[in-house]
Amino acid sequence: MGEKFPSNDLYIGEIVAAYCDEGSMTDGMPDPKKLRPFVLTMPDNQCWDMGEHLGKAWSIGKGYRAT
């Protein structure tokens, strides 16, 4: 199953469904500001929240809490 990397596995897939709590919706649609998703970019190891830089991964992780 896929090529093995020294310390990471790589998975490629297709999202076929997604679900959202009604409290995270506006006008029947998921509201990103309510969901507050964040991403980790590699190889620079930075965390981003809807386009805003949160900080360096593994340095800020314990102090970051979604509300």
OpenMM code with the backbone's topology and positions (N, CA, C; nanometers):
from openmm import Vec3, app, unit

residues = "MET GLY GLU LYS PHE PRO SER ASN ASP LEU TYR ILE GLY GLU ILE VAL ALA ALA TYR CYS ASP GLU GLY SER MET THR ASP GLY MET PRO ASP PRO LYS LYS LEU ARG PRO PHE VAL LEU THR MET PRO ASP ASN GLN CYS TRP ASP MET GLY GLU HIS LEU GLY LYS ALA TRP SER ILE GLY LYS GLY TYR ARG ALA THR".split()
positions = [
    Vec3(0.0833, -0.1194, 0.0000),
    Vec3(0.0000, 0.0000, 0.0000),
    Vec3(0.0866, 0.1242, 0.0000),
    Vec3(0.1083, 0.1842, -0.1077),
    Vec3(0.1825, 0.3083, -0.1153),
    Vec3(0.3279, 0.2938, -0.0767),
    Vec3(0.4018, 0.3949, -0.1107),
    Vec3(0.5449, 0.3972, -0.0796),
    Vec3(0.5655, 0.4395, 0.0655),
    Vec3(0.6556, 0.3739, 0.1356),
    Vec3(0.6859, 0.4087, 0.2742),
    Vec3(0.7926, 0.5173, 0.2776),
    Vec3(0.7753, 0.6142, 0.3627),
    Vec3(0.8720, 0.7195, 0.3847),
    Vec3(0.9422, 0.6933, 0.5172),
    Vec3(1.0590, 0.7522, 0.5405),
    Vec3(1.1352, 0.7222, 0.6614),
    Vec3(1.0554, 0.7373, 0.7915),
    Vec3(0.9777, 0.8440, 0.8062),
    Vec3(0.9051, 0.8625, 0.9317),
    Vec3(0.7589, 0.9000, 0.9112),
    Vec3(0.7120, 0.8941, 0.7881),
    Vec3(0.5753, 0.9377, 0.7592),
    Vec3(0.5085, 0.8438, 0.6601),
    Vec3(0.3773, 0.8346, 0.6681),
    Vec3(0.2992, 0.7657, 0.5662),
    Vec3(0.2234, 0.8718, 0.4880),
    Vec3(0.2076, 0.8500, 0.3617),
    Vec3(0.1347, 0.9416, 0.2759),
    Vec3(0.0055, 0.8736, 0.2335),
    Vec3(-0.1069, 0.9377, 0.2594),
    Vec3(-0.2372, 0.8842, 0.2211),
    Vec3(-0.3006, 0.9795, 0.1221),
    Vec3(-0.3517, 0.9267, 0.0141),
    Vec3(-0.4224, 1.0061, -0.0856),
    Vec3(-0.5631, 0.9504, -0.0936),
    Vec3(-0.6625, 1.0376, -0.0837),
    Vec3(-0.7996, 0.9903, -0.0851),
    Vec3(-0.8952, 1.0951, -0.1384),
    Vec3(-1.0204, 1.0611, -0.1350),
    Vec3(-1.1273, 1.1487, -0.1822),
    Vec3(-1.2286, 1.1641, -0.0698),
    Vec3(-1.2664, 1.2881, -0.0387),
    Vec3(-1.3705, 1.3135, 0.0604),
    Vec3(-1.5040, 1.2916, -0.0089),
    Vec3(-1.5846, 1.1989, 0.0422),
    Vec3(-1.7127, 1.1690, -0.0212),
    Vec3(-1.8317, 1.2217, 0.0598),
    Vec3(-1.8075, 1.2597, 0.1853),
    Vec3(-1.9143, 1.3167, 0.2667),
    Vec3(-1.8519, 1.3946, 0.3812),
    Vec3(-1.9225, 1.4959, 0.4284),
    Vec3(-1.8791, 1.5747, 0.5444),
    Vec3(-2.0035, 1.6121, 0.6232),
    Vec3(-1.9882, 1.6218, 0.7528),
    Vec3(-2.1015, 1.6511, 0.8410),
    Vec3(-2.0666, 1.7689, 0.9305),
    Vec3(-2.1691, 1.8426, 0.9719),
    Vec3(-2.1483, 1.9629, 1.0513),
    Vec3(-2.2615, 1.9767, 1.1526),
    Vec3(-2.2274, 2.0110, 1.2750),
    Vec3(-2.3260, 2.0378, 1.3794),
    Vec3(-2.4053, 2.1632, 1.3427),
    Vec3(-2.5344, 2.1664, 1.3724),
    Vec3(-2.6177, 2.2813, 1.3371),
    Vec3(-2.5664, 2.4106, 1.3980),
    Vec3(-2.5012, 2.4030, 1.5136),
    Vec3(-2.4469, 2.5222, 1.5780),
    Vec3(-2.3290, 2.5816, 1.5033),
    Vec3(-2.2755, 2.5072, 1.4070),
    Vec3(-2.1622, 2.5548, 1.3274),
    Vec3(-2.2059, 2.5977, 1.1884),
    Vec3(-2.3374, 2.6206, 1.1728),
    Vec3(-2.3910, 2.6578, 1.0419),
    Vec3(-2.4527, 2.7968, 1.0460),
    Vec3(-2.4553, 2.8614, 0.9295),
    Vec3(-2.5248, 2.9882, 0.9097),
    Vec3(-2.6060, 2.9746, 0.7824),
    Vec3(-2.7328, 3.0007, 0.7905),
    Vec3(-2.8236, 2.9908, 0.6753),
    Vec3(-2.8159, 2.8534, 0.6081),
    Vec3(-2.8045, 2.7467, 0.6887),
    Vec3(-2.8042, 2.6107, 0.6372),
    Vec3(-2.6731, 2.5636, 0.5756),
    Vec3(-2.5690, 2.6447, 0.5850),
    Vec3(-2.4387, 2.6100, 0.5278),
    Vec3(-2.3319, 2.6137, 0.6371),
    Vec3(-2.2312, 2.5255, 0.6277),
    Vec3(-2.1213, 2.5315, 0.7244),
    Vec3(-2.0554, 2.6697, 0.7215),
    Vec3(-2.0296, 2.7247, 0.8387),
    Vec3(-1.9709, 2.8578, 0.8515),
    Vec3(-1.8259, 2.8433, 0.8988),
    Vec3(-1.7282, 2.8712, 0.8116),
    Vec3(-1.5874, 2.8532, 0.8486),
    Vec3(-1.5470, 2.9308, 0.9731),
    Vec3(-1.6063, 3.0480, 0.9945),
    Vec3(-1.5707, 3.1258, 1.1138),
    Vec3(-1.6178, 3.0561, 1.2406),
    Vec3(-1.7261, 2.9818, 1.2342),
    Vec3(-1.7737, 2.9070, 1.3499),
    Vec3(-1.6976, 2.7760, 1.3661),
    Vec3(-1.6591, 2.7150, 1.2543),
    Vec3(-1.5849, 2.5893, 1.2592),
    Vec3(-1.4406, 2.6104, 1.3049),
    Vec3(-1.3821, 2.7237, 1.2695),
    Vec3(-1.2441, 2.7597, 1.3031),
    Vec3(-1.1436, 2.6512, 1.2658),
    Vec3(-1.1414, 2.6075, 1.1404),
    Vec3(-1.0433, 2.5069, 1.1000),
    Vec3(-0.9027, 2.5662, 1.0988),
    Vec3(-0.8045, 2.4804, 1.1173),
    Vec3(-0.6669, 2.5248, 1.1012),
    Vec3(-0.5886, 2.4166, 1.0299),
    Vec3(-0.4805, 2.4576, 0.9682),
    Vec3(-0.3984, 2.3643, 0.8919),
    Vec3(-0.2533, 2.3759, 0.9354),
    Vec3(-0.1798, 2.2679, 0.9098),
    Vec3(-0.0364, 2.2622, 0.9331),
    Vec3(0.0304, 2.2541, 0.7969),
    Vec3(0.1209, 2.3470, 0.7679),
    Vec3(0.1947, 2.3430, 0.6419),
    Vec3(0.3314, 2.2806, 0.6659),
    Vec3(0.3712, 2.2017, 0.5666),
    Vec3(0.5009, 2.1352, 0.5758),
    Vec3(0.5818, 2.1752, 0.4547),
    Vec3(0.7085, 2.1849, 0.4533),
    Vec3(0.8002, 2.1448, 0.5600),
    Vec3(0.8327, 2.2563, 0.6581),
    Vec3(0.7645, 2.3728, 0.6484),
    Vec3(0.7990, 2.4831, 0.7388),
    Vec3(0.7361, 2.4702, 0.8775),
    Vec3(0.6451, 2.3723, 0.8957),
    Vec3(0.5840, 2.3437, 1.0265),
    Vec3(0.5137, 2.4648, 1.0881),
    Vec3(0.4321, 2.5313, 1.0071),
    Vec3(0.3578, 2.6472, 1.0550),
    Vec3(0.2093, 2.6138, 1.0610),
    Vec3(0.1391, 2.6724, 1.1578),
    Vec3(-0.0061, 2.6540, 1.1717),
    Vec3(-0.0768, 2.7808, 1.1270),
    Vec3(-0.1863, 2.7620, 1.0529),
    Vec3(-0.2654, 2.8722, 0.9975),
    Vec3(-0.4120, 2.8523, 1.0315),
    Vec3(-0.4814, 2.9621, 1.0656),
    Vec3(-0.6239, 2.9605, 1.0962),
    Vec3(-0.6931, 3.0575, 1.0013),
    Vec3(-0.7622, 3.0053, 0.9009),
    Vec3(-0.8354, 3.0873, 0.8031),
    Vec3(-0.7492, 3.2017, 0.7488),
    Vec3(-0.6247, 3.1701, 0.7103),
    Vec3(-0.5359, 3.2684, 0.6508),
    Vec3(-0.4501, 3.3447, 0.7489),
    Vec3(-0.4765, 3.3327, 0.8789),
    Vec3(-0.3947, 3.4014, 0.9782),
    Vec3(-0.2908, 3.3056, 1.0344),
    Vec3(-0.1698, 3.3545, 1.0480),
    Vec3(-0.0611, 3.2729, 1.1010),
    Vec3(-0.0793, 3.2566, 1.2519),
    Vec3(-0.0856, 3.1317, 1.2986),
    Vec3(-0.0995, 3.1046, 1.4412),
    Vec3(0.0357, 3.0905, 1.5089),
    Vec3(0.1326, 3.0345, 1.4370),
    Vec3(0.2653, 3.0173, 1.4938),
    Vec3(0.3294, 2.8882, 1.4470),
    Vec3(0.4454, 2.8591, 1.5011),
    Vec3(0.5212, 2.7400, 1.4651),
    Vec3(0.4610, 2.6181, 1.5341),
    Vec3(0.4367, 2.5151, 1.4556),
    Vec3(0.3785, 2.3916, 1.5086),
    Vec3(0.4698, 2.3337, 1.6159),
    Vec3(0.4126, 2.2641, 1.7071),
    Vec3(0.4793, 2.1983, 1.8189),
    Vec3(0.5359, 2.2970, 1.9193),
    Vec3(0.5356, 2.4266, 1.8849),
    Vec3(0.5752, 2.5288, 1.9813),
    Vec3(0.4508, 2.5919, 2.0423),
    Vec3(0.3447, 2.6035, 1.9631),
    Vec3(0.2228, 2.6690, 2.0098),
    Vec3(0.1121, 2.5709, 2.0419),
    Vec3(0.1272, 2.4478, 2.0019),
    Vec3(0.0187, 2.3505, 2.0107),
    Vec3(-0.0506, 2.3398, 2.1447),
    Vec3(0.0243, 2.3352, 2.2538),
    Vec3(-0.0365, 2.3192, 2.3846),
    Vec3(-0.1095, 2.4453, 2.4297),
    Vec3(-0.0676, 2.5611, 2.3785),
    Vec3(-0.1322, 2.6854, 2.4188),
    Vec3(-0.2513, 2.7240, 2.3340),
    Vec3(-0.2699, 2.6582, 2.2169),
    Vec3(-0.3797, 2.6917, 2.1269),
    Vec3(-0.5019, 2.6103, 2.1610),
    Vec3(-0.6123, 2.6770, 2.1836),
    Vec3(-0.7389, 2.6083, 2.2089),
    Vec3(-0.8471, 2.6753, 2.1279),
    Vec3(-0.9210, 2.5974, 2.0541),
    Vec3(-1.0357, 2.6515, 1.9797),
    Vec3(-1.1466, 2.6809, 2.0778),
    Vec3(-1.2194, 2.7889, 2.0541),
    Vec3(-1.3302, 2.8252, 2.1437),
    Vec3(-1.4614, 2.7850, 2.0835),
] * unit.nanometer
topology = app.Topology()
chain = topology.addChain("A")
for resn in residues:
    res = topology.addResidue(resn, chain)
    for name in ("N", "CA", "C"):
        topology.addAtom(name, app.Element.getBySymbol(name[0]), res)
